[in-house]
Amino acid sequence: MQGSFRIIRIAGFDIRVHYTWLFAFVLVTWTLAQGFFPLSYPGWDAPTYWATAAVSAFLLFASVLVHEVAHSVVARLRGIGVRDITLFIFGGVSNMEEEVRDAWDELRISAVGPLTSLALAAVFYGLSQVTGPRNDPLSAIFDYLALVNLMVAAFNLLPGFPLDGGRVLRSLIWMNTKDFVRATRIATTVGQVFAFLFIIWGVFLALSGNFLNGIWVAFIGWFLNSAAESSRRDVETREAFRGVRVAVLMGGTPETVTPDVSIDELVHSRFLAQGRRALPVLRDGRLEGIVTVTDVKKVHRDAWATTRVGDIMTREPLHAVRPDSEMAEALGLMAENDLNQVLVVKDGALVGLLSRADIIRYLQYRSELGIPPAPSGGQRTPRP
């Protein structure tokens, strides 16, 4: 996820934190210190409320992390790679390298998250029963964590994609219809219904005087709607390209540039004159990097004449696919790294460049010619 940074590695997974998580941590801490704990446990001094709130907020996100690790562990056991786990404003997400290929796998991976949260709720409730008096901060923390993990489990069980419950719903429809795309469409539609209900509820709360909670609920609804719509588009796009190789879409041997060319020449002779957004950089036929419009924008206009392509080009990592790679691999690489183009390399030699424009043009032609995607075939590719 763009805008995140790695903090630790747990159970073989890189754990990342998105900058929005900091806002969530502050908001949760403030809400607990100013509202929940003073109302539930009167009589503490202000430092105690704030310290208890901060510890509780941290352990809440630790619980969310355990929830996501459970998803990732089961995915790995089912042969699905997980790039990393990212904590952000709405909780956490396991970034899997591919879509599940079997309905039973999706059911297992999705269901384990809410079950883990329920187990955590039980553990924290047990701890609250054996620690100190009921008004003790430690007991209060465990009480809160038991309650909030129960709420996390209940929320994730809502049958609204992309929540765990929505993924469970998709897996059950998938089992019944043997059609992954249809199951995705139904599950995401149900997800959007729940999203709009959240938005309506949030607006009602805001207009009733509970402004902050109303905005937060409406924001959650907006996020769920966007995520459901994005998931549907992603699946439909991938299905349109199922079985299609990169070689079908990529341009021929691309125009290239050497590292010694000035940015001024690059912009006026290549980008503007030829309508390019990116060019591979070669020296003596050897691929050294890629230079893009984004790279150029980082250099002040006055320095274009004296700055060389080799000074600004991207050297590592050079994201590339083979001409015989499935388009799904290229699409995943471009989406994961927010790329407008990806290099096509065979046996270490540059043979082409695949751009978003190539992908859009292909989809437009298919649409004009009325060519449907290949049938999804139920359980897709079986896993050994």
QUIWOMO-V534919 format. One line per field, one symbol per residue. phi: phi as a letter, one per 30 degrees, with the letter a starting at -180 (. if undefined). A space follows every 10 residues. Layout:
# QUIWOMO-V534919
phi=???
This chain:
# QUIWOMO-V534919
phi=.dicbdcabb hicdccbded dddddddded dddcbddddd bdjddeeddd dddddddddd ddddddeddd edddeddcic dbdabbcbdc kabccddadd cbdddddddd dddddddddd eddddddddc chddcdeddd dddddddddd dddddddedc dcdedddded ddddedcibd dddddddddd dddddddddd ddddddddjc dddddddddd dedddddddd dddddddddd cdicceedcd ddeddbbcdd dddededdcc dddciccabd cbbhicdclb bbedddddcd edcddccced dcddcbdcdb bcdcdddedd ddddddchcc abdcbbhicd babccddddd dddddddddi cdddediidh cdcd
